[in-house]
Amino acid sequence: MRVIRTIKELREALEYMRAGGHTPIGFVPTMGYLHEGHASLVRRAAEASGTVVMSIFVNPLQFGPGEDYATYPRDERRDLELAEREGADIVFIPSVEEMYPQAVKTTVSVSSLTERLCGASRPGHFDGVATVVSKLFNIVQPDLAFFGLKDAQQVAVLRRMVSDLNMNVQIVACPIMRESDGLALSSRNVYLSAEERSQALVLSRSLRAVRKALEEGTVHTAEEARAMLMSGIRESQLAVIDYAEILTYPDLEPIAGEQALLSVPGEMIMALAVKFGTTRLIDNNVFTAKEVRVLV
Protein backbone atom coordinates (compact mmCIF):
# COMPACT_ATOMS: atom_id res chain seq x y z
CA MET A 1 0.00 0.00 0.00
CA ARG A 2 1.28 3.45 -0.93
CA VAL A 3 0.69 6.57 1.12
CA ILE A 4 0.59 9.66 -1.10
CA ARG A 5 0.27 13.26 0.04
CA THR A 6 0.40 15.34 -3.15
CA ILE A 7 -1.95 15.60 -6.11
CA LYS A 8 0.92 15.35 -8.59
CA GLU A 9 2.23 12.09 -7.12
CA LEU A 10 -1.28 10.60 -6.94
CA ARG A 11 -2.00 11.38 -10.58
CA GLU A 12 1.31 9.85 -11.62
CA ALA A 13 0.64 6.71 -9.59
CA LEU A 14 -2.85 6.29 -11.04
CA GLU A 15 -1.57 6.84 -14.58
CA TYR A 16 0.86 3.97 -13.97
CA MET A 17 -1.92 1.76 -12.56
CA ARG A 18 -4.17 2.44 -15.55
CA ALA A 19 -1.36 1.75 -18.01
CA GLY A 20 -0.76 -1.58 -16.28
CA GLY A 21 -4.41 -2.58 -16.61
CA HIS A 22 -5.20 -2.27 -12.89
CA THR A 23 -8.71 -0.99 -13.54
CA PRO A 24 -11.44 -0.15 -12.75
CA ILE A 25 -10.37 2.42 -10.16
CA GLY A 26 -12.47 2.26 -6.99
CA PHE A 27 -12.47 5.27 -4.68
CA VAL A 28 -13.42 5.55 -1.00
CA PRO A 29 -13.39 9.19 0.24
CA THR A 30 -13.23 9.53 4.03
CA MET A 31 -12.42 12.04 6.77
CA GLY A 32 -10.44 9.42 8.66
CA TYR A 33 -10.81 8.05 12.17
CA LEU A 34 -11.87 4.89 10.40
CA HIS A 35 -14.23 2.25 11.74
CA GLU A 36 -15.90 -0.92 10.48
CA GLY A 37 -18.23 1.13 8.29
CA HIS A 38 -15.26 2.50 6.37
CA ALA A 39 -13.68 -0.97 6.32
CA SER A 40 -16.81 -2.36 4.66
CA LEU A 41 -16.52 0.30 1.93
CA VAL A 42 -12.90 -0.66 1.24
CA ARG A 43 -13.82 -4.34 1.07
CA ARG A 44 -16.66 -3.58 -1.33
CA ALA A 45 -14.32 -1.47 -3.46
CA ALA A 46 -11.69 -4.24 -3.47
CA GLU A 47 -14.27 -6.73 -4.73
CA ALA A 48 -15.32 -4.47 -7.59
CA SER A 49 -12.08 -2.71 -8.54
CA GLY A 50 -8.60 -3.38 -9.87
CA THR A 51 -7.17 -0.54 -7.79
CA VAL A 52 -8.60 0.84 -4.54
CA VAL A 53 -7.85 4.44 -3.59
CA MET A 54 -8.89 5.79 -0.19
CA SER A 55 -8.62 9.45 0.71
CA ILE A 56 -8.32 10.77 4.27
CA PHE A 57 -9.04 14.48 4.46
CA VAL A 58 -10.92 16.44 7.09
CA ASN A 59 -12.50 19.01 4.79
CA PRO A 60 -12.82 22.45 6.41
CA LEU A 61 -15.36 23.64 3.83
CA GLN A 62 -18.10 21.37 5.19
CA PHE A 63 -17.84 22.54 8.80
CA GLY A 64 -19.79 25.58 9.92
CA PRO A 65 -18.90 28.10 12.63
CA GLY A 66 -18.85 26.45 16.04
CA GLU A 67 -18.73 22.91 14.63
CA ASP A 68 -16.04 20.39 15.49
CA TYR A 69 -13.48 20.85 12.68
CA ALA A 70 -10.57 21.54 15.04
CA THR A 71 -11.45 18.69 17.38
CA TYR A 72 -12.68 16.16 14.81
CA PRO A 73 -11.04 12.84 15.81
CA ARG A 74 -7.86 11.97 13.93
CA ASP A 75 -5.55 8.94 14.15
CA GLU A 76 -3.48 8.53 10.99
CA ARG A 77 -1.47 5.52 12.13
CA ARG A 78 -4.57 3.57 13.09
CA ASP A 79 -6.30 4.59 9.86
CA LEU A 80 -3.40 3.35 7.73
CA GLU A 81 -3.35 0.00 9.51
CA LEU A 82 -7.06 -0.49 8.79
CA ALA A 83 -6.74 0.64 5.17
CA GLU A 84 -3.91 -1.78 4.47
CA ARG A 85 -5.62 -4.64 6.27
CA GLU A 86 -8.81 -4.21 4.25
CA GLY A 87 -7.15 -3.98 0.85
CA ALA A 88 -6.53 -0.35 -0.09
CA ASP A 89 -3.76 0.05 -2.68
CA ILE A 90 -3.28 3.81 -2.30
CA VAL A 91 -4.16 6.12 0.58
CA PHE A 92 -4.23 9.80 -0.34
CA ILE A 93 -3.67 12.09 2.67
CA PRO A 94 -3.38 15.67 1.44
CA SER A 95 -2.93 18.72 3.63
CA VAL A 96 -5.42 21.56 3.61
CA GLU A 97 -2.81 23.61 1.73
CA GLU A 98 -2.51 20.89 -0.91
CA MET A 99 -6.25 20.79 -1.50
CA TYR A 100 -6.86 24.53 -1.14
CA PRO A 101 -3.64 26.36 -2.05
CA GLN A 102 -5.54 29.63 -2.40
CA ALA A 103 -8.83 31.10 -1.23
CA VAL A 104 -11.68 29.10 -2.73
CA LYS A 105 -13.75 31.12 -5.20
CA THR A 106 -15.34 28.21 -7.05
CA THR A 107 -17.77 25.96 -5.22
CA VAL A 108 -20.32 23.31 -6.21
CA SER A 109 -23.89 23.69 -4.98
CA VAL A 110 -26.76 21.22 -5.42
CA SER A 111 -30.06 22.98 -4.83
CA SER A 112 -33.32 21.62 -3.42
CA LEU A 113 -31.86 18.34 -2.09
CA THR A 114 -29.69 20.31 0.32
CA GLU A 115 -32.45 22.48 1.74
CA ARG A 116 -33.90 19.86 4.10
CA LEU A 117 -32.64 17.52 6.83
CA CYS A 118 -28.96 18.19 7.53
CA GLY A 119 -28.87 20.93 4.90
CA ALA A 120 -31.42 22.97 6.84
CA SER A 121 -29.54 22.49 10.11
CA ARG A 122 -26.05 23.01 8.68
CA PRO A 123 -26.17 25.77 6.04
CA GLY A 124 -23.35 25.42 3.54
CA HIS A 125 -22.44 21.91 4.67
CA PHE A 126 -23.37 20.19 1.42
CA ASP A 127 -21.74 22.91 -0.67
CA GLY A 128 -18.54 21.98 1.13
CA VAL A 129 -19.16 18.27 0.56
CA ALA A 130 -20.00 18.67 -3.13
CA THR A 131 -17.00 20.93 -3.69
CA VAL A 132 -14.43 18.64 -2.09
CA VAL A 133 -15.88 15.48 -3.66
CA SER A 134 -15.89 17.18 -7.05
CA LYS A 135 -12.22 18.08 -6.55
CA LEU A 136 -11.37 14.54 -5.47
CA PHE A 137 -13.22 13.06 -8.45
CA ASN A 138 -11.22 15.35 -10.75
CA ILE A 139 -7.97 14.31 -9.09
CA VAL A 140 -8.60 10.54 -8.87
CA GLN A 141 -10.92 10.12 -11.88
CA PRO A 142 -12.39 6.93 -10.41
CA ASP A 143 -14.71 4.57 -12.22
CA LEU A 144 -16.56 3.73 -9.00
CA ALA A 145 -16.95 5.71 -5.77
CA PHE A 146 -18.22 4.08 -2.57
CA PHE A 147 -20.29 5.87 0.08
CA GLY A 148 -22.19 4.61 3.13
CA LEU A 149 -25.93 5.08 3.33
CA LYS A 150 -25.75 6.26 6.92
CA ASP A 151 -25.62 9.68 5.32
CA ALA A 152 -28.31 8.92 2.75
CA GLN A 153 -28.80 12.62 2.01
CA GLN A 154 -25.13 12.89 1.04
CA VAL A 155 -25.54 9.94 -1.32
CA ALA A 156 -28.58 11.59 -2.93
CA VAL A 157 -26.75 14.92 -3.29
CA LEU A 158 -23.65 13.37 -4.84
CA ARG A 159 -25.63 11.20 -7.25
CA ARG A 160 -27.46 14.30 -8.45
CA MET A 161 -24.18 16.22 -8.79
CA VAL A 162 -22.67 13.40 -10.86
CA SER A 163 -25.76 13.23 -13.07
CA ASP A 164 -26.14 16.98 -13.56
CA LEU A 165 -22.44 17.53 -14.34
CA ASN A 166 -22.03 14.39 -16.50
CA MET A 167 -19.22 13.06 -14.33
CA ASN A 168 -17.93 9.71 -15.53
CA VAL A 169 -18.17 7.92 -12.18
CA GLN A 170 -20.69 5.53 -10.66
CA ILE A 171 -21.77 6.22 -7.07
CA VAL A 172 -22.07 2.91 -5.21
CA ALA A 173 -24.23 3.17 -2.08
CA CYS A 174 -23.33 0.68 0.66
CA PRO A 175 -25.41 -0.48 3.66
CA ILE A 176 -25.33 1.17 7.07
CA MET A 177 -23.00 -0.68 9.43
CA ARG A 178 -24.12 -0.95 13.05
CA GLU A 179 -22.83 -2.09 16.39
CA SER A 180 -24.37 -5.31 17.69
CA ASP A 181 -26.82 -3.25 19.76
CA GLY A 182 -28.01 -1.26 16.73
CA LEU A 183 -26.07 1.99 17.05
CA ALA A 184 -25.00 3.21 13.61
CA LEU A 185 -21.22 3.39 13.32
CA SER A 186 -19.84 6.93 13.25
CA SER A 187 -16.46 8.52 13.91
CA ARG A 188 -18.29 10.89 16.24
CA ASN A 189 -19.46 8.05 18.51
CA VAL A 190 -16.14 8.44 20.34
CA TYR A 191 -17.46 11.71 21.79
CA LEU A 192 -20.32 9.98 23.63
CA SER A 193 -20.18 9.31 27.34
CA ALA A 194 -21.29 5.87 28.47
CA GLU A 195 -24.74 7.20 29.41
CA GLU A 196 -25.11 9.15 26.17
CA ARG A 197 -24.15 6.10 24.14
CA SER A 198 -26.69 3.98 25.97
CA GLN A 199 -29.44 6.50 25.35
CA ALA A 200 -28.42 6.94 21.69
CA LEU A 201 -29.81 3.45 21.04
CA VAL A 202 -33.20 5.16 20.98
CA LEU A 203 -32.48 6.19 17.37
CA SER A 204 -32.31 2.75 15.77
CA ARG A 205 -34.99 1.50 18.16
CA SER A 206 -37.41 4.22 17.07
CA LEU A 207 -36.78 3.57 13.38
CA ARG A 208 -37.39 -0.16 13.85
CA ALA A 209 -40.57 0.50 15.83
CA VAL A 210 -42.08 2.67 13.08
CA ARG A 211 -41.23 0.10 10.45
CA LYS A 212 -42.90 -2.62 12.51
CA ALA A 213 -45.98 -0.42 13.00
CA LEU A 214 -46.19 0.09 9.24
CA GLU A 215 -45.90 -3.65 8.67
CA GLU A 216 -48.62 -4.38 11.24
CA GLY A 217 -50.89 -1.62 9.97
CA THR A 218 -51.06 0.29 13.25
CA VAL A 219 -49.48 3.34 11.62
CA HIS A 220 -50.64 4.53 8.20
CA THR A 221 -49.90 8.17 7.43
CA ALA A 222 -46.74 10.25 7.32
CA GLU A 223 -48.08 12.34 10.21
CA GLU A 224 -48.65 9.25 12.36
CA ALA A 225 -45.23 7.83 11.52
CA ARG A 226 -43.44 11.08 12.30
CA ALA A 227 -45.32 11.43 15.60
CA MET A 228 -44.27 7.90 16.53
CA LEU A 229 -40.64 8.65 15.65
CA MET A 230 -40.66 11.79 17.80
CA SER A 231 -42.34 10.00 20.69
CA GLY A 232 -39.81 7.18 20.57
CA ILE A 233 -36.83 9.50 20.59
CA ARG A 234 -38.24 11.50 23.49
CA GLU A 235 -38.06 8.39 25.65
CA SER A 236 -34.42 9.43 26.07
CA GLN A 237 -34.04 12.25 28.56
CA LEU A 238 -30.76 13.30 26.95
CA ALA A 239 -32.03 13.44 23.35
CA VAL A 240 -32.37 16.86 21.75
CA ILE A 241 -34.10 16.44 18.38
CA ASP A 242 -32.77 18.37 15.40
CA TYR A 243 -35.15 16.69 12.96
CA ALA A 244 -37.25 13.56 12.51
CA GLU A 245 -38.68 13.46 9.01
CA ILE A 246 -40.23 11.14 6.46
CA LEU A 247 -39.58 12.15 2.85
CA THR A 248 -39.46 10.67 -0.62
CA TYR A 249 -36.05 9.31 -1.60
CA PRO A 250 -33.82 10.29 -3.31
CA ASP A 251 -35.67 13.51 -4.17
CA LEU A 252 -36.25 14.35 -0.48
CA GLU A 253 -39.69 15.83 -1.11
CA PRO A 254 -42.21 16.19 1.73
CA ILE A 255 -45.03 13.67 2.02
CA ALA A 256 -48.41 15.13 2.93
CA GLY A 257 -49.13 14.43 6.58
CA GLU A 258 -52.45 12.73 5.88
CA GLN A 259 -51.14 10.66 2.97
CA ALA A 260 -50.96 6.90 3.53
CA LEU A 261 -47.30 5.91 3.27
CA LEU A 262 -48.18 2.66 1.55
CA SER A 263 -49.66 4.70 -1.33
CA VAL A 264 -46.37 6.49 -2.03
CA PRO A 265 -44.60 5.13 -5.13
CA GLY A 266 -40.88 4.44 -5.01
CA GLU A 267 -38.60 4.80 -2.02
CA MET A 268 -39.02 6.84 1.14
CA ILE A 269 -36.65 7.73 3.94
CA MET A 270 -37.18 8.03 7.68
CA ALA A 271 -34.31 10.27 8.76
CA LEU A 272 -33.21 11.47 12.19
CA ALA A 273 -30.67 13.90 13.59
CA VAL A 274 -30.45 14.06 17.38
CA LYS A 275 -27.93 15.53 19.82
CA PHE A 276 -26.76 13.73 22.93
CA GLY A 277 -24.73 16.21 24.93
CA THR A 278 -22.54 17.94 22.36
CA THR A 279 -22.64 15.04 19.89
CA ARG A 280 -24.99 15.17 16.92
CA LEU A 281 -25.88 11.75 15.48
CA ILE A 282 -27.80 10.84 12.34
CA ASP A 283 -29.57 7.64 11.36
CA ASN A 284 -32.14 6.56 8.78
CA ASN A 285 -34.09 3.81 7.12
CA VAL A 286 -34.82 3.81 3.39
CA PHE A 287 -37.83 1.66 2.51
CA THR A 288 -40.44 0.96 -0.16
CA ALA A 289 -44.16 1.01 0.33
CA LYS A 290 -44.59 -2.09 -1.81
CA GLU A 291 -42.94 -4.43 0.65
CA VAL A 292 -42.43 -2.14 3.66
CA ARG A 293 -38.99 -3.53 4.10
CA VAL A 294 -35.74 -1.82 5.06
CA LEU A 295 -33.29 -1.59 2.17
CA VAL A 296 -30.24 -0.45 4.11
Sequence and secondary structure as in RCSB ss.txt:
>XXXX:A:sequence
MRVIRTIKELREALEYMRAGGHTPIGFVPTMGYLHEGHASLVRRAAEASGTVVMSIFVNPLQFGPGEDYATYPRD
ERRDLELAEREGADIVFIPSVEEMYPQAVKTTVSVSSLTERLCGASRPGHFDGVATVVSKLFNIVQPDLAFFGLK
DAQQVAVLRRMVSDLNMNVQIVACPIMRESDGLALSSRNVYLSAEERSQALVLSRSLRAVRKALEEGTVHTAEEA
RAMLMSGIRESQLAVIDYAEILTYPDLEPIAGEQALLSVPGEMIMALAVKFGTTRLIDNNVFTAKEVRVLV
>XXXX:A:secstr
 EEE SHHHHHHHHHHHHHTT  SEEEEEE SS  HHHHHHHHHHHHH SEEEEEE   GGG  TTSSTTTS   
HHHHHHHHHHHT SEEE   HHHH SS        TTTTSSTHHHHSTTHHHHHHHHHHHHHHHH  SEEEEEGG
GHHHHHHHHHHHHHTT S EEEEE   B TTS B  GGGGG  HHHHHHHTHHHHHHHHHHHHHHHTS  BHHHH
HHHHHHHHTTSTTEEEEEEEEEEETT  B  TTSBGGG  SEEEEEEEEEETTEEEEEEEEEETTTTEE  
